[in-house]
Amino acid sequence: MSTETDNRIEVRLRDLSQLFNSMDPSPFIDRDLDDAAEEFIVNWARELPHKTEFELVIHLAAPPSPDRIEGTEAAVRHYFKSRAGMKRRELRFLLRRGRVSLVIGLVFLAACLGLGEMALRAPLGTLAGFVELGLQIVGWVAMWRPLEIFLYDWWPILSDQRLLERLARMKVRLNVAAA
């Protein structure tokens, strides 16, 4: 049985400006989150159930200006939406690199296997088997990177992208401490 707090991420700040990167000159809605705040939110989100939507509750010691209250949810969502887009592009680039690597690897493997067959037919004596086996090994080693991309490298990026997409949809609530 899940409760409504199963999906809640809570952050305690003195004031709202701590949530955003103070060096970013962008307008409020386009401003990047502070690196430590982003890491905190993302790491907390990784610990929450995967089937629920998130809610970010920001506990503030000092009340923010009314325009900041209005734009906070949009700014946080916009930030995570752009980060999810970056992950999507990273995944597409990785898979494209994987396809190119696969073609190169297959061509190289075919060349190695062909050269190995030629070595077996050449008058090399006992060295022919050694050369043929060495070329087979080198050809298969060339397939290492494409296989690594398609078996292992893509899914952590996809997982991060999905998490960031969920964070881009989360509700953001400000809770100002009573003075």
Secondary structure as GFF3:
##gff-version 3
##sequence-region A 1 179
A	DSSP	three_ten_helix	4	7	.	.	.	ID=ss1
A	DSSP	beta_strand	8	13	.	.	.	ID=ss2
A	DSSP	three_ten_helix	16	19	.	.	.	ID=ss3
A	DSSP	three_ten_helix	28	30	.	.	.	ID=ss4
A	DSSP	alpha_helix	35	47	.	.	.	ID=ss5
A	DSSP	beta_strand	55	60	.	.	.	ID=ss6
A	DSSP	alpha_helix	66	121	.	.	.	ID=ss7
A	DSSP	alpha_helix	127	141	.	.	.	ID=ss8
A	DSSP	alpha_helix	144	148	.	.	.	ID=ss9
A	DSSP	pi_helix	149	153	.	.	.	ID=ss10
A	DSSP	alpha_helix	154	168	.	.	.	ID=ss11
A	DSSP	beta_strand	171	176	.	.	.	ID=ss12
###
